Amino acid sequence: MLKLYFLSFRPDAQDSALYALLPEDVQRRCARIKRPVQSRAIAMGHLLTRYALSQAAGCAPEEIIIERAPTGKPYSPNLGLEWSLSHTAGAAAVCVDRAPVGVDVERLAPMRRRVLARVFTEREREYVLSGQGGQDRRFFEVWTRKEAAVKRDGRGLSINLLEVDTFSDTFGTLTTFREGGYIVSVCAANPLDEKDIVCLDESALFHFFKKH
Ligand SMILES: CC(C)(COP(=O)(O)OP(=O)(O)OC[C@H]1O[C@@H](n2cnc3c(N)ncnc32)[C@H](O)[C@@H]1OP(=O)(O)O)[C@@H](O)C(=O)NCCC(=O)NCCS
């Protein structure tokens, strides 16, 4: 049942119609955020979550209840499904399964050497820095794998990231792939098969919500 929903969208479009589709508490949260790019990513992430859960559970998006554990991890008490959300400028990803899952999406960019030094294990650093090219890609591969593992675990920032070794399967099975300019990793009970990735853009998402 493991499935990944990946959404690409214009990071900085002005779109009041989008905010009208959100529940009031999410609208209020978005309004408090000063950076429009971040506010839009949260809004898109929220809509993608409702889309993904309604597809996976076979129910209407308005039937979905989203609550939040004290650690910050969101969950839906009435569905019998586990899920995880990640959003960044221009992309969001939601992973759904019957067992706990974690997902992280990051835009491919130059690697951050301070993060590499601070939170990557020795083996992860060696892997990133090995070879001539591809260091930025390997950096974000490890970064997203670490974040996906942390999300699956659910404890959030109270975990010591140095103890999350992405070369072991202690936290779950990790799968990474590239989608346009983004790197996405999933941490789940089983590997994610490429055929179980659903890609959509913002117009498909709006079309879906207009029908509901
Ligand atoms: C909050 C955290 C869970 C993810 O944050 P992030 O990577 O900045 O942002 P993402 O968009 O990928 O994820 C945010 C989503 O994670 C989910 N989330 C929040 N707390 C969570 C937790 N304890 N467990 C699982 N998921 C959680 C939420 O759905 C949140 O989105 P929402 O608030 O809009 O509902 C946390 O792991 C974090 O801040 N990590 C950064 C640590 C770091 O420095 N990493 C360096 C590279 S390894």
Ligand as a Chemical Component Dictionary entry (heavy atoms), coordinates in Angstrom:
data_LIG
# 
_chem_comp.id                   LIG 
_chem_comp.type                 NON-POLYMER 
_chem_comp.pdbx_formal_charge   0 
_chem_comp.three_letter_code    LIG 
# 
loop_
_chem_comp_atom.comp_id 
_chem_comp_atom.atom_id 
_chem_comp_atom.alt_atom_id 
_chem_comp_atom.type_symbol 
_chem_comp_atom.charge 
_chem_comp_atom.model_Cartn_x 
_chem_comp_atom.model_Cartn_y 
_chem_comp_atom.model_Cartn_z 
_chem_comp_atom.pdbx_ordinal 
LIG C1  C1  C 0 10.353 19.724 11.852 1  
LIG C2  C2  C 0 11.099 18.588 11.185 2  
LIG C3  C3  C 0 10.296 17.340 11.473 3  
LIG C4  C4  C 0 11.163 18.718 9.669  4  
LIG O1  O1  O 0 11.328 19.979 9.245  5  
LIG P1  P1  P 0 11.787 20.411 7.794  6  
LIG O2  O2  O 0 12.634 19.388 7.109  7  
LIG O3  O3  O 0 12.356 21.754 7.977  8  
LIG O4  O4  O 0 10.424 20.612 6.977  9  
LIG P2  P2  P 0 9.568  19.602 6.121  10 
LIG O5  O5  O 0 8.736  20.419 5.226  11 
LIG O6  O6  O 0 10.358 18.521 5.489  12 
LIG O7  O7  O 0 8.624  18.933 7.214  13 
LIG C5  C5  C 0 7.684  19.689 7.892  14 
LIG C6  C6  C 0 6.533  18.769 8.235  15 
LIG O8  O8  O 0 7.003  17.697 9.067  16 
LIG C7  C7  C 0 5.913  17.255 9.847  17 
LIG N1  N1  N 0 6.388  17.119 11.215 18 
LIG C8  C8  C 0 6.574  18.067 12.157 19 
LIG N2  N2  N 0 7.044  17.494 13.299 20 
LIG C9  C9  C 0 7.163  16.168 13.048 21 
LIG C10 C10 C 0 7.614  15.062 13.832 22 
LIG N3  N3  N 0 7.992  15.186 15.111 23 
LIG N4  N4  N 0 7.615  13.827 13.254 24 
LIG C11 C11 C 0 7.209  13.658 11.987 25 
LIG N5  N5  N 0 6.782  14.682 11.176 26 
LIG C12 C12 C 0 6.766  15.924 11.722 27 
LIG C13 C13 C 0 4.770  18.267 9.685  28 
LIG O9  O9  O 0 3.819  17.715 8.789  29 
LIG C14 C14 C 0 5.450  19.446 9.044  30 
LIG O10 O10 O 0 4.642  20.180 8.148  31 
LIG P3  P3  P 0 3.403  21.053 8.667  32 
LIG O11 O11 O 0 3.847  21.737 9.928  33 
LIG O12 O12 O 0 3.095  21.998 7.558  34 
LIG O13 O13 O 0 2.281  20.061 8.923  35 
LIG C15 C15 C 0 12.475 18.445 11.833 36 
LIG O14 O14 O 0 12.991 17.190 11.490 37 
LIG C16 C16 C 0 13.467 19.522 11.491 38 
LIG O15 O15 O 0 13.289 20.696 11.701 39 
LIG N6  N6  N 0 14.591 19.131 10.982 40 
LIG C17 C17 C 0 15.694 20.013 10.607 41 
LIG C18 C18 C 0 16.931 19.438 11.270 42 
LIG C19 C19 C 0 18.188 19.701 10.488 43 
LIG O16 O16 O 0 18.934 20.586 10.810 44 
LIG N7  N7  N 0 18.471 18.862 9.473  45 
LIG C20 C20 C 0 19.703 18.987 8.766  46 
LIG C21 C21 C 0 19.873 17.920 7.714  47 
LIG S1  S1  S 0 19.854 16.255 8.309  48 
# 
loop_
_chem_comp_bond.comp_id 
_chem_comp_bond.atom_id_1 
_chem_comp_bond.atom_id_2 
_chem_comp_bond.value_order 
_chem_comp_bond.pdbx_ordinal 
LIG C1  C2  SING 1  
LIG C2  C3  SING 2  
LIG C2  C4  SING 3  
LIG C2  C15 SING 4  
LIG C4  O1  SING 5  
LIG O1  P1  SING 6  
LIG P1  O2  DOUB 7  
LIG P1  O3  SING 8  
LIG P1  O4  SING 9  
LIG O4  P2  SING 10 
LIG P2  O5  DOUB 11 
LIG P2  O6  SING 12 
LIG P2  O7  SING 13 
LIG O7  C5  SING 14 
LIG C5  C6  SING 15 
LIG C6  O8  SING 16 
LIG C6  C14 SING 17 
LIG O8  C7  SING 18 
LIG C7  N1  SING 19 
LIG C7  C13 SING 20 
LIG N1  C8  SING 21 
LIG N1  C12 SING 22 
LIG C8  N2  DOUB 23 
LIG N2  C9  SING 24 
LIG C9  C10 SING 25 
LIG C9  C12 DOUB 26 
LIG C10 N3  SING 27 
LIG C10 N4  DOUB 28 
LIG N4  C11 SING 29 
LIG C11 N5  DOUB 30 
LIG N5  C12 SING 31 
LIG C13 O9  SING 32 
LIG C13 C14 SING 33 
LIG C14 O10 SING 34 
LIG O10 P3  SING 35 
LIG P3  O11 DOUB 36 
LIG P3  O12 SING 37 
LIG P3  O13 SING 38 
LIG C15 O14 SING 39 
LIG C15 C16 SING 40 
LIG C16 O15 DOUB 41 
LIG C16 N6  SING 42 
LIG N6  C17 SING 43 
LIG C17 C18 SING 44 
LIG C18 C19 SING 45 
LIG C19 O16 DOUB 46 
LIG C19 N7  SING 47 
LIG N7  C20 SING 48 
LIG C20 C21 SING 49 
LIG C21 S1  SING 50 
# 
